[in-house]
């Protein structure tokens, strides 16, 4: 069976082994500006080793990944690894709350282990609006002009508008050469990620069913689908059997839940085919009720052999006592005449000193205030406060998080450092009665979840991975303008059993730049 990576982007244009250790994979990446033409119009984008999209990382469970990133841009740069849990190692998470950015002309080496994980993931730049200009790529376990324009729009209180197109592996569609070739009688694994900025997509292939086998790093019950809704930040793996007439076929990705319709096509060619694909494209589903029902059909495959972190991978998550419930509701409003997004009334802003470094150096009280939001949304629509938003979580507590969306557009949330059980969804505001609808048996363990318009989604997890972790909107406009927070999970033991020491080559900035290094954990 062959494995194929496919990255779906909404454009806003308009090995070696050491001793008994797990194997190491080494990469050297040069980040530069370069010309890209994703919609047929040349523009400056961000390239990695001259590539758009960037290089794929093909790894195996428990591999150690070492990526030396050289920043050849004229502005600071960071990469984050979407869905990689970074066990005991938030130092490598690559978010502005955990890492100082790589200055222009400098380099930083990421060193992390894909511990007890499988599946399809991706990396992308976490600084500013770099995500809109490239430098993203796939991580498998088994422009330049555009950047300031987008950031400038948001900083001025405007929105970034609708996307100008959809891309499949950086291309728009019908007139391009075939993306993939299949041999009749074989089965292929396609890994599909929505690495866009703001819009859900529906993916389908002419005349072929897709057997879903994995999402966000977890094996699923293997049901067949004619099409799949893939929301921002999510990755699916499907098996496609080459069992049709030997000719060309279109794969289609199109926008969902929007008043406008954009799509991209790519050709799958059967080996030896000289027959073009049918011009009649398969139609997309309509409405979010269809999407909700599809989500309800997803089930965790409890019999599949795979790496399972414990207790996050527990088969019995439904029987664990909930120690805390946190309800997070989004809001949008004006602060000093400019648009901001918030969670429970607080719109996050990055501080010059990353909160993780402030914690480690013992100066957190000088940089941010813990728990500036409560565990419930404000009773009334209070003014939005702009401040670093850091939530304290007790190490190893089992917590229920309710994500409420009072708005008319779909939303998506991602949590770094963890997989969670997506146990429930419903319309309106959440109440405790909603727990009666939870799937407490075989909900898929994953890292990104959608919240439908004027609805809620419920997730559960054990906060057993010490560190500081980003909980954020995957709609990057919302993220950039404050719809995010960090969860601080501190082990009271402060030992290497629970968290690694800060790397010796960690970049320092802000208030910790000149401070002596704290004593290491033991």
C-alpha positions in Angstrom: 0.0 0.0 0.0 1.4 3.4 -1.0 1.1 6.5 1.2 0.4 9.9 -0.3 0.5 13.3 1.5 -2.0 15.9 0.4 -2.2 19.4 1.9 -5.2 21.5 1.3 -4.7 25.3 1.7 -7.0 28.2 1.5 -4.9 30.9 -0.2 -5.4 34.5 1.0 -3.9 35.9 -2.2 -6.2 37.9 -2.7 18.5 8.7 9.5 20.7 7.4 11.7 20.4 5.4 15.0 22.5 5.9 18.1 23.1 3.0 20.4 19.9 1.7 22.0 18.1 5.1 21.6 15.2 5.5 19.3 16.3 6.5 15.8 17.2 10.1 15.0 16.1 12.1 11.9 18.2 15.2 11.1 17.1 18.1 8.9 18.7 21.4 8.0 16.1 24.0 6.9 16.9 27.4 5.3 13.9 29.7 5.6 13.9 32.3 2.8 11.6 34.6 0.8 10.9 33.4 -2.7 8.5 33.6 -5.6 5.4 31.4 -5.6 2.4 31.4 -8.0 -0.3 29.4 -6.1 -3.1 31.1 -8.0 -1.2 31.8 -11.2 0.0 35.2 -10.1 3.7 35.5 -8.9 4.1 36.8 -5.4 6.6 36.6 -2.6 6.1 33.8 -0.1 8.1 32.0 2.5 10.1 28.9 1.4 11.9 26.2 3.2 14.9 24.9 1.3 13.4 26.6 -1.7 10.2 24.6 -1.5 6.5 25.5 -1.3 4.9 23.7 0.4 7.9 22.9 2.7 9.7 19.5 3.0 7.8 16.5 4.4 9.0 14.8 7.5 8.5 11.1 7.2 9.0 9.6 10.7 8.1 6.6 12.8 6.6 6.4 16.3 9.2 7.5 18.9 11.7 8.8 16.4 13.8 11.7 17.6 13.5 14.7 15.2 16.3 17.3 15.0 15.5 20.3 12.8 18.1 23.1 12.5 16.2 26.1 11.3 18.2 29.0 9.8 16.1 32.2 9.6 17.1 34.1 6.4 14.1 36.4 6.6 14.4 40.1 7.7 12.0 39.5 10.6 11.7 37.0 13.6 10.4 33.5 12.8 9.1 30.4 14.6 7.8 27.0 13.6 5.2 25.0 15.6 4.4 21.4 15.1 0.6 21.0 14.9 -0.6 18.0 16.9 2.8 16.9 18.2 2.4 16.5 21.9 6.0 17.3 23.0 5.8 15.2 26.1 7.5 16.9 29.0 9.0 19.3 26.4 7.0 22.5 25.8 10.4 24.1 25.2 10.1 22.8 21.6 6.5 23.8 20.9 7.4 26.8 18.9 4.7 29.2 20.0 5.3 32.8 21.1 4.3 31.9 24.6 6.9 29.2 25.0 9.8 30.2 22.7 11.7 33.4 21.8 11.5 33.8 18.1 14.6 33.1 15.9 16.1 36.5 15.0 17.0 37.4 11.4 20.3 35.8 10.4 20.2 33.4 13.3 19.3 29.7 13.8 17.7 27.5 16.3 17.7 23.7 16.5 14.4 22.0 17.4 14.9 18.6 19.1 11.8 16.6 20.0 10.5 13.1 20.0 7.3 12.0 18.4 6.6 9.9 21.6 3.8 7.4 21.4 2.1 9.0 18.5 1.0 7.9 15.0 -0.8 9.7 12.2 -0.8 12.7 10.0 0.3 16.1 11.2 1.8 19.4 9.9 4.0 22.2 10.8 3.6 25.9 10.2 5.0 29.3 11.2 3.5 30.7 14.4 4.8 34.3 14.2 2.5 37.0 13.1 0.7 36.2 9.8 3.5 34.1 8.4 1.2 31.2 8.1 -0.6 32.9 5.2 2.6 33.0 3.1 4.0 29.5 3.3 6.6 27.6 5.3 4.1 24.8 6.1 4.5 21.2 5.4 3.7 17.6 6.4 4.9 15.6 9.4 4.0 12.0 9.0 4.4 9.5 11.9 4.7 6.4 9.8 4.6 36.8 -0.4 6.9 38.5 1.6 4.6 41.4 0.5 1.5 39.5 1.7 2.7 39.1 5.3 2.8 42.8 6.3 -0.3 43.5 4.3 -2.4 40.9 6.2 -1.0 41.8 9.5 -1.4 45.5 8.8 -5.1 45.0 8.0 -5.7 43.2 11.3 -3.6 45.7 13.3 -5.7 48.5 11.8 -8.9 46.8 13.0 -10.0 45.4 9.6 -10.5 41.8 8.6 -8.5 39.9 6.0 -11.5 39.2 3.8 -12.4 36.1 2.0 -9.9 33.7 0.5 -9.2 34.1 -3.2 -8.8 30.4 -3.9 -8.2 26.8 -2.7 -5.0 25.0 -3.3 -4.2 21.3 -3.4 -0.5 20.8 -2.7 0.1 24.4 -3.7 -1.8 24.1 -7.0 -5.3 25.2 -8.1 -6.4 22.6 -10.4 -7.7 21.4 -13.7 -5.0 22.4 -16.1 -2.1 21.1 -14.0 -0.4 17.7 -14.5 -1.7 14.8 -12.5 -1.0 15.1 -8.8 -0.9 11.3 -8.2 -0.8 8.1 -10.3 -2.4 4.9 -9.1 -2.0 1.3 -10.4 -5.3 -0.6 -10.9 -5.9 -3.2 -8.2 -3.8 -1.5 -5.6 -4.9 0.5 -2.5 -3.4 3.9 -1.6 -3.4 5.9 1.6 -4.0 9.6 1.2 -3.2 11.9 4.1 -5.3 15.1 3.9 -4.7 18.2 6.0 -6.5 21.5 6.0 -3.7 23.9 6.6 -5.7 27.0 5.6 -6.4 30.1 7.6 -10.2 30.3 8.1 -12.5 28.0 6.1 -13.6 24.4 6.4 -13.3 22.3 3.3 -15.1 19.3 1.8 -12.9 16.7 0.1 -14.0 14.1 -2.4 -12.8 12.0 -5.3 -14.8 11.2 -8.5 -16.2 7.7 -8.5 -14.2 6.5 -5.5 -15.1 5.9 -1.9 -12.7 6.9 0.9 -12.2 4.5 3.9 -11.4 6.7 6.9 -8.6 5.0 9.0 -7.1 7.8 11.0 -7.7 11.4 12.1 -5.4 13.7 14.2 -3.2 10.8 15.2 -5.8 8.2 16.2 -7.0 5.1 14.4 -10.7 5.2 13.6 -13.4 2.7 12.9 -13.0 2.1 9.2 -16.2 3.5 7.6 -16.5 4.5 3.9 -17.4 8.0 2.9 -18.2 9.7 -0.4 -16.9 13.0 1.0 -15.4 14.3 4.2 -15.6 17.7 5.9 -12.1 18.6 7.1 -12.0 21.7 9.3 -9.0 24.1 9.8 -6.1 22.4 11.5 -7.4 18.8 11.1 -5.7 15.9 9.3 -7.4 12.7 8.0 -6.0 9.5 6.5 -8.1 7.6 4.0 -7.6 4.4 2.0 -8.6 4.6 -1.7 -8.9 1.4 -3.8 -7.9 1.8 -7.4 -10.9 -0.3 -8.5 -12.5 1.8 -11.2 -12.1 2.1 -15.0 -8.4 3.0 -15.8 -8.7 6.7 -16.7 -8.2 10.1 -15.0 -10.4 11.3 -12.1 -10.7 14.6 -10.3 -10.2 15.1 -6.6 -12.1 18.1 -5.3 -11.7 20.4 -2.3 -14.4 23.1 -1.9 -15.4 25.6 0.8 -18.0 24.9 3.4 -20.3 27.1 5.5 -19.7 30.2 3.4 -21.8 32.5 1.2 -19.3 32.1 -1.6 -18.0 29.0 -3.3 -14.3 28.3 -4.0 -12.8 25.0 -5.0 -9.6 23.4 -6.3 -9.2 20.2 -8.3 -6.4 17.8 -8.8 -6.1 14.8 -11.1 -5.5 11.2 -10.1 -4.3 9.2 -13.1 -4.5 5.5 -13.4 -1.2 4.2 -14.8 -1.3 4.2 -18.6 -4.5 6.3 -18.9 -5.1 8.5 -21.9 -8.7 9.2 -21.0 -9.4 12.7 -19.4 -11.5 13.0 -16.3 -15.3 13.6 -16.6 -16.0 17.4 -16.4 -18.9 16.6 -14.0 -17.5 17.1 -10.6 -19.1 15.4 -7.5 -21.3 17.8 -5.6 -20.5 18.9 -2.1 -23.0 18.5 0.8 -25.1 21.4 2.0 -25.6 22.7 5.5 -23.9 22.1 8.8 -26.4 19.5 10.1 -24.9 17.1 7.5 -21.5 17.8 8.9 -22.5 17.3 12.5 -24.1 13.9 11.6 -20.8 12.9 9.9 -18.9 13.8 13.0 -21.2 11.6 15.0 -20.2 8.7 12.8 -16.5 9.0 13.7 -15.5 6.4 16.3 -12.1 5.5 17.9 -10.8 2.1 16.8 -10.3 0.4 20.1 -8.9 -2.8 18.5 -6.2 -1.2 16.3 -2.6 -1.7 17.4 -1.0 1.7 17.9 1.0 3.8 20.4 -1.3 5.1 23.1 -0.1 7.7 25.7 -1.4 6.9 29.2 -3.7 8.0 30.7 -4.7 10.0 27.7 -5.1 6.8 25.7 -7.2 5.1 28.3 -10.0 3.0 27.0 -12.0 4.0 30.1 -12.0 7.7 29.9 -15.8 7.8 30.5 -15.4 6.5 34.0 -12.8 9.1 35.2 -14.2 11.6 37.7 -14.3 15.2 36.3 -12.4 17.5 38.7 -13.1 20.8 36.9 -15.3 22.1 34.2 -14.1 25.1 32.1 -16.5 26.9 29.8 -14.9 29.1 27.2 -17.1 31.4 25.0 -15.7 33.5 22.1 -16.6 37.1 21.6 -15.7 39.9 19.2 -15.6 43.6 19.9 -13.8 46.9 19.6 -10.9 47.9 21.8 -9.6 51.5 21.3 -11.6 51.4 18.0 -9.9 48.2 16.7 -11.3 44.8 16.3 -10.4 42.1 18.9 -11.4 38.5 19.5 -11.6 37.1 23.1 -12.2 34.1 25.2 -14.3 34.8 28.3 -13.8 38.5 27.8 -10.0 38.4 27.6 -8.1 39.0 24.3 -4.6 37.5 24.5 -1.6 39.5 23.6 1.9 38.1 23.5 4.4 39.6 26.0 8.0 40.5 25.2 9.0 37.7 27.6 7.4 34.3 26.7 5.3 33.2 29.8 7.0 29.8 29.8 10.4 31.5 30.3 8.9 33.8 32.9 7.7 30.8 34.9 11.0 29.0 34.6 13.0 32.0 35.8 10.5 32.7 38.6 9.4 36.1 37.4 5.9 35.2 36.2 4.3 38.0 38.4 6.3 40.6 36.4 5.1 39.4 33.0 1.5 38.2 33.4 -1.3 37.4 35.7 -2.6 33.9 36.1 -6.4 33.2 35.7 -7.4 36.5 34.3 -10.5 34.7 33.1 -12.9 32.6 35.2 -14.1 29.1 34.4 -17.4 30.5 33.1 -18.1 33.1 30.5 -19.2 36.6 31.8 -22.9 36.7 32.7 -23.2 39.9 30.6 -21.3 41.2 27.6 -18.5 43.0 29.4 -15.9 45.0 27.6 -13.0 43.0 26.3 -9.7 43.2 28.2 -6.4 42.9 26.3 -3.7 41.0 28.3 -1.7 37.8 28.3 -4.2 35.1 29.0 -2.7 32.2 31.0 -4.9 29.6 32.7 -3.6 27.5 35.6 -4.4 23.8 35.5 -3.6 21.4 38.3 -1.1 18.7 37.2 -2.9 15.4 36.4 -6.4 16.8 36.9 -9.1 15.4 34.6 -10.9 18.4 33.1 -13.9 19.0 31.0 -13.7 21.9 28.6 -16.7 23.4 26.9 -16.1 25.5 23.8 -19.1 27.7 23.1 -19.6 29.5 19.8 -22.3 32.2 20.0 -21.5 33.4 16.5 -22.9 32.6 13.1 -19.7 31.2 11.6 -18.0 27.9 12.3 -15.0 27.9 14.6 -12.1 25.5 15.3 -9.8 25.0 18.3 -6.5 23.3 18.7 -4.7 22.3 21.9 -0.9 21.8 21.9 0.8 19.1 24.0 -2.2 16.8 24.2 -4.9 14.7 22.6 -8.4 15.1 24.0 -11.6 13.1 23.8 -14.1 15.0 21.7 -17.2 13.7 23.5 -20.1 15.9 22.6 -21.6 18.6 20.4 -24.9 20.4 20.6 -26.9 23.5 19.5 -27.2 26.6 21.7 -25.5 27.2 25.0 -24.1 24.2 26.9 -25.9 23.0 30.1 -25.0 20.1 32.4 -27.9 18.2 30.7 -25.7 18.1 27.6 -23.6 15.4 29.3 -26.4 12.9 28.7 -25.5 13.1 25.0 -21.7 12.5 25.5 -19.9 9.6 23.8 -18.2 8.1 26.8 -17.1 4.9 25.1 -15.2 5.4 21.8 -14.9 9.1 21.1 -11.8 9.8 18.9 -8.8 11.1 20.7 -7.6 14.1 18.7 -6.0 17.6 18.9 -8.4 19.8 16.9 -12.2 20.2 17.1 -14.7 22.3 15.3 -17.6 24.2 17.0 -20.6 24.7 14.7 -22.4 28.1 14.6 -24.3 29.0 17.7 -23.3 25.6 19.2 -20.9 24.0 21.7 -18.4 21.2 21.7 -17.2 19.3 24.7 -13.7 17.8 25.2 -12.2 15.9 28.1 -8.5 15.2 29.0 -6.0 14.6 31.8 -3.6 17.5 32.1 -0.6 15.2 32.7 2.0 16.8 30.4 3.8 19.5 32.3 4.6 22.6 30.5 2.8 25.7 29.0 0.5 24.8 26.2 -1.4 26.9 23.6 -5.2 26.5 23.3 -6.1 28.6 20.3 -8.5 29.3 17.5 -7.2 27.7 14.3 -8.8 30.6 12.4 -5.6 32.6 12.2 -7.3 36.0 12.0 -9.0 35.2 15.3 -5.8 33.8 16.8 -3.8 36.9 15.7 -6.4 39.2 17.3 -6.5 37.4 20.6 -8.7 34.3 20.6 -6.3 32.1 22.3 -4.8 31.4 25.8 -2.1 29.3 27.4 -2.6 26.5 29.9 0.1 26.3 32.6 0.6 22.8 33.8 3.2 22.8 36.6 4.4 19.6 38.2 4.7 20.2 42.0 7.7 17.8 42.0 9.6 20.0 39.5 11.6 17.0 38.4 12.9 15.4 35.3 10.3 12.7 35.8 7.7 15.2 34.6 9.4 17.8 32.5 12.7 18.3 30.7 15.1 21.1 31.6 15.3 24.1 29.4 17.7 23.3 26.5 21.1 24.8 26.8 20.7 26.5 23.4 17.3 28.0 24.2 16.9 31.5 22.9 16.4 34.1 25.6 14.6 37.4 25.3 12.7 40.1 27.3 13.2 40.2 31.0 15.1 36.9 31.2 17.8 37.8 28.7 20.3 38.7 31.3 19.2 36.6 34.3 21.3 33.7 35.6 20.0 30.3 34.6 17.9 28.6 37.3 19.2 25.4 38.7 18.2 22.4 36.6 15.5 19.8 37.5 16.8 16.5 38.9 
